Amino acid sequence: MAWILLLIAGLLEVVWAFLMKQSDGFTRLWPTLGTFAFMAASFGLLAMAMRSLPLGTAYGVWTGVGAVGAFLVGLVVLGEPANPMRLAAAGLIVSGLVLMKLSSSA
């Protein structure tokens, strides 16, 4: 169950990062409020997952899911560039996430 909570927390991190971008430096009300709401939910689920997962594993996976997810949203939704170096970097993050999961006993 902790892994499911952690995955959802990471996905919510992607949502709040996107909304933060849409808030234009917190100058637009609804994206700003959404940022903080999704941020609170993401942190809450991360905290729940940390009850049974090691700190380094939980935090590493949470930030990794958020980083790769935000990268993909940037590519698909915002039209950001997808050059080989950026794709390789995302691939390295994903491989690190897989290794974290495989090395965890929880």
Order of alpha helices (4+ residues) and beta strands (2+ residues): alpha-alpha-alpha-alpha
